[in-house]
Amino acid sequence: NAGVTQTPKFQVLKTGQSMTLQCAQDMNHEYMSWYRQDPGMGLRLIHYSVGAGITDQGEVPNGYNVSRSTTEDFPLRLLSAAPSQTSVYFCASSSRTGGTAYEQYFGPGTRLTVT
Amino acid sequence: DQQVKQNSPSLSVQEGRISILNCDYTNSMFDYFLWYKKYPAEGPTFLISISSIKDKNEDGRFTVFLNKSAKHLSLHIVPSQPGDSAVYFCAASESGTSYGKLTFGQGTILTVHP
């Protein structure tokens, strides 16, 4: 059971480039989320999904797109990278089964630098 | 508008003593609260949680206290161990319509000295 996996671990982009951060979970969790962590800001929710085919915006969605075609995968797309998107990105998943939807399992993170 | 605040960026304690980490929130709709622990270069890991129908929850050396009237929660670690040194985040959620959405505080760096 690998839990939540994220690729790549590190990425450097030039302003204007696009890329996709990958996230996968093998726990059959219905909820998946993307957060970014910036110094002094904690973790802020970018987008989340309550099931395959259903996504919604979080606190800081601008500049990011998501889709959820399967239960396992929840990729995050940066359409045109900007230096303000330099951050550490975490994917998380959780399940309502047993009433533990709030207790999210996090991946190891992707450190993104935009120059 | 920071709805969850951890006003102490860092805390330093001696091994064996108590560590107390604090968290304040402003949104009265929050009814479930969690603490996460994060080591460098790793994702956060769930530590302990509390529902708003309780005022205390214990799990081994970790106890979370909730004061709803003051909109304040705290995490007590007794006794503190060097392996507890990490960043601690408190988080809050609204039940019902907002499953899967957590609002995090800024984090507190805990250092436990041997």
Interface residues (C-beta under 8 A of the other chain):
Chain A: V4 Y31 M32 S33 Y35 G40 M41 G42 L43 R44 L45 Y48 S49 V50 G58 E59 F90 A92 S94 R96 A101 Y102 E103 Q104 Y105 F106 G107 P108 G109
Chain B: V4 Q6 P9 Y32 L34 Y36 A41 E42 G43 P44 T45 F46 S49 F89 A91 S93 Y99 G100 K101 L102 T103 F104 G105 Q106 G107
